[in-house]
């Protein structure tokens, strides 16, 4: 296997890790409107992800940095062609982080409510747009012979991509509901499990249609295996949720995300960004990659740094592993920060 193939796999792993981890905290952000009934419950939801949400975003930074260094042509075409949706995602991530920190800085009702609106919308919009973006990458976009995107923003809003956005939105919300049930106690835990059932069923329908569409258009034997794993894992997550086994349900919902994203990358390879105008103009792991020397240096850096980052993040999750509920929220701190 050539180094550019290795780095395609590593970038896929980074995106899988990002969607697995950031997926549930996007979902929890959406649930602050759908599940929480009062301010202490909103505080509980925010506190379930408070210690980890910023660490989860490290995976996005790593994926973007790795793409820039390993496949500069891919990075340039992607960020120029998808400039507006990616800018909107970036703005949402910034505002969302500020909202977590600033929500509790003042006691006024309007102040806190406005930041809660920001958390909701800045979780929902990226959860939807990431699906739109990746669906377009797999489907192919208008790239000319100079490897430049020549389409418009409206070209990205096609039925396949919009369906992909709905899949990631509902899947992340389901993942977040299961995570909430795993991390909370009391009535909010029970409501999270009930909501997870309904969201999970909607996710199953949308995901099955989207993944079958992807398989028919671009799939092979390997992607078919990933599709089957994703479907079976989602069914298992729903069954475990109904049985009250939140740990297993969260694990299976995570496997669903892993398998679904892996399927997208399997259908994409060896392309990194197909051209819908002419197959010969597509960006591939070969014509979009950096020099072998650059990839070699990157590989050594990854071998050294990756285990350290993963150990630290794993330790963070272990430290903050206990369940919480409204009884843990002080009456005079119902609007507390995300820590």
N, C-alpha and C positions, 0 to 999 in steps of 0.2 A: 504494500500500500504506500503510495506516494504521500509526502508531507501535506500537500494541499488537500488530499482526501482525508487525512487525519484531522486537519483543522476544520474541514467541513463537519466532521463528526463532533468535534469538540464544541463548535459553535452551536450545533443542534442540541448538545447536552446542556449548554448554558441557557438556551432558550427554554428547554424543558424544565430546568431547575427554576427559572424565573417564573414561568407560568404555574408550576406546582406551588411555589411559595407565595408569590404575589397574587396568584389566583384567589386564594382564600382570603387574603386581606382586602382585595377588591370586593369580594363577596360580602365580607363583614361590613364594609363601607356602604354597600347597597342596602344591607339589612338594617342599618340605623334608621331607615325610613319604613321598611316593610315589616320589621319584627319588633323593634323597641316601642313601648307604649308611653314611656315617660322619661324624664331626664336621667334618673339613676340607671335605667336600663340602657340608655344610650351610652352612659359612662361605662357600664359593664362591657358592652360590645367593643367600645374603643379600647378599653384596657386589655381585652384579650389579644389585641394585635399591637398594643402600644410598645412593648419591648422589642418587637421583631420587624415591624413594617419597613423601617429604614434599612435594616440588614438585608431584607429580601430584595431591595432595589439594587444591591451590589451586583446581583446576577445580571440585571439589565445593563449596568455600566460595563460589566465584563464582556457581555455579548456584543455590545456596540464597539468597545475598544478592540476586541478580537477581530471583528469584521473589518474595522478600519485598517488594522495592521496586516491581517492575513489575506484579505480580499478587497483591496482599495477600489477596484473598479466596481465591485458590487456595492460597496458602501456609498460611493459617489452617485451611482445611478439611483440607488434606493432612496437616498436622502434628498436628491434633487427632484425625483419624480413624485415621491410621497411627502413632499415638504410640508404641506398644510396639515394633513392628518397627524404627522409625526410632531409638528410644532404644537398642535392642539393637545396631544398626549403629554408632551413635555410641560406645557403650561398647567395642565391638570395635576400632574405629579408634583409640581412646585406648590400650587395652591393647596393641594391636599396635605402636604407636609406642614405648611404654615397653619392650616386649619387645626390639625392635631395639637399643635403647640399653643396657638393663640386662643382657642375656644374657651379656655378657663381663665384667661387673663383678666376678664372683667365680669361682674356678676349680672349685668343687665340681660334681660330675656332676649331682646332683639339681637344683641351681640352674639350670644350663644347660638341662637336659632340660625342666624346667617352663616356662621361657621359650620353648623351641622348640615345646612343645605350644600355648602361647598364640599364637605366630605362625601355626601351622597352622589352629587353630580360628577365630582372629580374621581370617583371610583367607577361609576357606571360608564362614563364616556370612554376612558381608556380600555375597560373590559370589552366594550363593543368594537372600538377602532382597531385593537390588536387583531381581532378576528378578521376584520375587513382587510387589513394590511396583508396578513399571511395568506388569506384566500387569494388575493390578487397576485402575490408572488408565485403561488403554485399554479394558478390559472394561466399566468403570462400577461404581460402588459406591452404597451406600444414602445418598443425599443428599436431605434434605427441602426444602421450599419456602423455608426460611430459610438454605439453603446449609450446613447442618450435617450431619455424618456421624452417622447413627443406627443403624449396624450394629454388629457386634462383631468382635473379632479373628478369631473362627472363620470369619466371612464372607469374610475375606481369604484363607483357606486352601482355596480352591476348586480343582478340577482344572486349569483353565486357568492360574491363577496359579502353582500348584506346578510345572506343566510349564515355565512361564516361568522359574522359579527354577532348574530343572535345566538349562535352556538357557544361562543366564548363567554358571552354575557350570562347566559343561563347556566352554563357549566361552572363558571367561577362563583355564581351566586349559590348554586348547590353545594359546591366545595366549601364556601363560607358558612352556609347553614350547618353543614356537618361539623365543621370546625367549632362553630359556636356551641353546638350541642356537646362537643367533646370538652370544651373549656369552661362551661358554666354549670350552675346548679339551680335547682328550683324550677319555677314556672317558665322562665325564659328558656331553659334547656328543653322542656317538653314542647313548647311552641316552636322552637328551632327544629326539632325532629319532625313535627307535623308539616312545617313549611318546606323542609327538605324533601319530603315525599312528593309534594305537588310540583316543586321546582324541578326535582329529579325526573319526574315523568315527562314534563315538557322538554327537558334537556334530552332525554332519550329519543323522543320523536325527532327533534330538530337535528341532533347529532347523527342519527341513523341516516336521515336523508342526505345530509351534507357529506358524510364519509362515503356513502355509496356513490354519490355523484362524483366525488373525487376519485374513487376507485375505478369507476367506469371510464372516466376521462383520461386518467394518468397512471392508474395503478398497475402493479404486477403482483407476483406471488408473495413477496416480502411485505408489501403494504397491505395485502389482504390479511395476512397473519396479524398485523398491528391493528387492523380494523376489528377483527374478531376479538382480540384481547380487550380493546377499548369497550366494545359492546358488553362483553361478559363481565368486565370489571364494573361497569356502570350498573348493571343488573344486581351484581353482588353488593355494591354500595347501598342500593335501595333496600335490599333484603336485610343487610346488617343494620341499617338505620331503623327499619321496622322492628327488628329484634332488640333494639336498645343497645347494640354493640357499637358505640360511637367510634371507638378506636379503629375497629375493622372497617367501618363505613368510611372514615376519613382516609384510611390506607387505600381502599379500593377506588375512592373518588380520585385520589392522587394517581393511581395506576391508570385510570381513564384518561387523565390529562397527559400523562407520559406517553401512553400508546397513541393517542390521537395526534399529538404534536410530532411524535416519531414517524407516524404514517405520512404526515405532510412532508417531512424532510426526505423520506424514502421515495415518495413520488416525485420530488424535486430533483434529486441527484441523477446525473452529474451536473445538471444545471444549478445555478444559484439564483438566476433571474431569467426565466424564459421570455423570448420575444414572441408576441402574438402576431407580428408582421411577417417574420421570416425566421425559421428555426436556426438558420446560419448566423443570425445576429444575436442569438441568445448569449448571455453571460454564463460561463461554466466554471467549474473548479480549476480548470486549466488556464483559460484566457483572462480570468479575473483575479488570479492569485498574485501574491508578492513573490519575490525571488526566493529560491531554495535556502539561501543563507539567512534571510529574514525569518523564514518559517522555522529554521533550525534554532535560532536564538530564542524565538518565541516559545518553542517547545520546552527548552531548558527552563525558562522563566516559569512556565505553567507547571512543570513538574515540581519545582521548589515551592511556589506560592500557593497553589491550589489546595494541598492538604492542610496548610495552616489556616486558610480562610474557612474551609469546611469544618475543621475541628472547633474553631472559635464559634462559628454559627451554631453548630450542634450543641456546644456548651451553653449558649444563650437559651436555646429552646429547653434544655434540661433544667436550667435554673428557674425558668418561668413556666414550669410544667403544670402547676396546680390549678384547679378549677376556682372560679370566682363567681359571686352572685351579688345581688343587690344588698345583702346583709353585710357585705364587705365595704360598701360605699358609705362613708360618713354622711350624715344628714346635711351638714354644712359644707360638704365638698362634692355635692351631686353633680357639679359641672366640671370636675377635675380634669387635669390634662391627661394625655395619652402616655403615662409613665406608671 
